[in-house]
Amino acid sequence: MESPPARELLLHQRSAVDVPQPHFVKIVSYQLHWDMTQNAGNIHLRLADDSVVTVEADHPGKLVVWVDLLRNDTPVFYWRNGEKEGLASGWESLPEADDHSQDGQA
């Protein structure tokens, strides 16, 4: 049996993979908790569908990243895909390029 061309094989492989898509819900508010004695915390997320999700953190660095995203980006979404979950920002535009960058000069 003859092998299909590489391009056809690549297209076939991409279409054959069943990748579940995450479900995104906009976050409308949040509440942060940190237990200094246990060195653990969580963040409660109130979502646009009126549900509340609690995300656990076992390191303060995780909360710092989450709070930075929540405070500085808009909109922010909570997503879940099976056992995986996370936060995601909405699409953001890049800053406008200045006139010099258009002609290849810095």
N, C-alpha and C positions, 0 to 999 in steps of 0.2 A: 504494500500500500504506500502510495506517495504522500509525503508530508505536505501540509498546506504551506503557502508562503508565510513568512514571518508576520507580515501585517495582518493577514487574515487570522492567524493564530492569536495574535495579541487582541484583536477585536473580539474574537470568540471567548478568550479568557476573561476579558472585562465584562462581557455580557453574561457569562455563566456564573459569576460570583454574585451571590445574594448577600448584599451588605445592608443590614438594617440601618435606617436613618434615625438619628436622634430626634427626639421631640423637644422643641424649644418653646418656652413660655417666658414672657416678659416679667422681670422682677419689678414690683412697684414700691417695695420698702424692705428694710432689713433691720435686724436686731442682733447685736454682737454680745457674746458671753465668753469670758475667760476666767477659769478657776486657777488662781496663782498657786494654790497648794498642790493641785493635781497636775499642773502644767498641761492642761487640756482645755479645749473650748469648743464652741459651736457658733454657728450663725443661723438665725431663723430668717427664711426668705418668704415674704408674702408675694404670691404670684398673681398675675392678671386674671387667672381663672378662679380666684378666691381661695386657693389652697395655700397651705403653709408647709414649707419643706425645711427640715433641719439638717445641716451639713456639719459633720464632726471634724474637728481638727486636733491633731496630736502634737502640733508644733506651732509656735507663734508666727513663724514665717509664712505659713499657709494663710493665716488670718490676715496678715499684712497685705499679701497679694490680693486676696479677695476684696478687702475693704478698699484698697487702692483702685481696683477695677470698678467697684460700686460707686465710689465717690467721684471718679474722674471720667467715666465713660457714660454715654447715654445713647441709645438704650442698652441695658444689660439683660441677658437672658440666662435662665437656668435650663439645662438640658439633661436628659436622661436617655440612655440607650442600653437597655437591659440592666446589667449590674453597674455600668459606668455612669458617672454623672459629672457635671462641671458647670462653669460659668463661661459665658461668651459675650463679647461686646458686639454691637451692631456694626455695620460697615461704616468706615470712616474715610473721608476724602483726604488725599495727600495735600499738604500745603501748596499753594500756587507757586509755580516756578517763576523765578525772577527773569528779567529780560535777557541777562547774560547766559543763562543756562540753555536758552533756546538756540543760540548760535554756537554751542560747544565750548564756550568760555566759562571759566569759574568765576 
